[in-house]
């Protein structure tokens, strides 16, 4: 099991505009986005945990030689700030900050995926695309398996009875690994 903490997640207004559905935002909206990007940098604390294991008996792992599981989070601070803004009636700022958090969590998952791919390359494995519980054949119940393999609490992530993660800006995923 490996814990990763050193990430630089670039945030740019063009990407965030797309996330919130404003591909050509007005100068006023752009100014708010830029301000919230700077604000978000104070609250994003990326951390991830992953582990490679022998394959399990489940249709989504069929044919795999190994399986990589990962949990990534940007922490709870950004979510708390976004909720605070929303509760104060600053809906646009809260919405934009929330979108930045979603973008950052997904970028973090991409970085962790790349890190796993680098590691398995040395082991002469190739990998499937990453997939998460709740997509395709892998039902949301798959979250239980991810949290059985990985101790999410080591990075501040817990699995709720609803099978959602806390903090919300967290991503869990798996990769099927195959011998080259």
Secondary structure as UniProt FT lines:
FT   STRAND          2..4
FT   HELIX           13..19
FT   TURN            20..21
FT   TURN            23..24
FT   HELIX           27..43
FT   STRAND          47..54
FT   HELIX           59..61
FT   TURN            62..63
FT   STRAND          66..73
FT   HELIX           77..87
FT   TURN            88..89
FT   HELIX           91..122
FT   TURN            123..124
FT   STRAND          125..127
FT   TURN            133..134
FT   TURN            136..137
FT   TURN            140..141
FT   HELIX           142..149
FT   HELIX           152..155
FT   STRAND          158..159
FT   TURN            161..162
FT   STRAND          165..166
FT   STRAND          170..179
//
